[in-house]
Amino acid sequence: MVVNHSHLSEFIKAVFLKKGMSMQHAEICADVLSFADLRGIDSHGVARLSGYLRLIDARRININPVFKWEHRKKTQIRLDADGSIGLVSAHYAMQECIKITHDYGTAWSGIFNSNHFGVAAHHAMQGFPHNYIGLAMTNASPLVVPANGVERMLGTNPICVAIPGKNGRSFVLDMATSTAANGKLEIAQRSKKSIPEGWAIDSEGLVSTDPKILSEKGSLLPLGSDAEHGIHKGYGLGAWVDIFSAVLTGGSWGPWAPPFVSFLQPKIDAPGKGLGHFVGCWDMDGFNDLEETQNQLDAWMDRFKSSQALPNSEVLIPGEPELKMQNERLENGIPIGSEVWQDLMNISKELNVKL
């Protein structure tokens, strides 16, 4: 099934409205999820909709939160998200950072008592209209082992840095700190394919290619997969995200991070509240003349694009494949797999929302 982007966004918005969410919050949720599908990040788009509804029904997501802001320093703020869906809380925190950056050149927000915030790039790229560099990260369901470990201690803990360029060309690095995100395993399950070695291990620490291994007490591996390939680097990055997102903010860190996945339940002895996020931005003009900086960024991208590539390959700039996919899907529509489409049909029927 291939779906028009605007139609998909309208359906998502209607579903959240039906669950009692405000129009403004429903529009933000629809924008974030359809943005992920547009850019080819199918693991974080409409395929996640039923998961959010499950958490709403379990009262783990508060659809009408009352945000509590603490402006602790001129450029450092904290948001108690009151159990909000992270799609919304991270959006508002980034907007607040943008306002402060107008005056001070930078701003940062820690967020706690939140939930899954979707694709990190959507939040980081909010600064683009103002020529601000954006950063967004979040901790997540504890599915990833530390280096040399077999106990699930970290999430896939994504990081995104987004640097606005000229004429729609930008640098957008959006990456999990695990070798693969959980959503990649879900896509493999739906496609009935094995996963590559190095993505996951079973409960005994043995390499697994089973895409269902996480629901069978297996774990994801940090970026690098093993000592010979730098597993300590992925572990270090994931730990950084966990500390910035939850330890610094008052969120639940490490194995206490409230899970999004259905096969894990929240732990009752958590040291903090909810998931944590960390977002912020810098004014590019604060480092050098804006035009000069963007000219240099353009030249940087041109030089890397023209560098020698492997046979039948091309050197890519972070964010380039997603932008190409976005343009293609805006023109031709977003493909929806049969299992996800059936899921949406079930939602449509249950909530009486036209699909």
Secondary structure, DSSP 4 states (H G I P E B T S, - for coil): -EE-HHHHHHHHHHHHHHTT--HHHHHHHHHHHHHHHHTT-GGGTGGGHHHHHHHHHTT-S-SS---EEEE-SSSEEEEE-TT--HHHHHHHHHHHHHHHHHHHSEEEEEEEEE-----HHHHHGGGGGGTEEEEEEE---S-BPPTT--S--B----EEEEE--STT--EEEEE-SBSS-HHHHHHHHHHT-PPPTTSEE-TTS-EE--TTGGGGT-EEPBTTSSGGGTHHHHHHHHHHHHIIIIITTT---GGGSPP-STT----TT-SSSSEEEEEEEEEGGGTS-HHHHHHHHHHHHHHHHTS---TT-----TTHHHHHHHHHHHHH-EE--HHHHHHHHHHHHHHT---
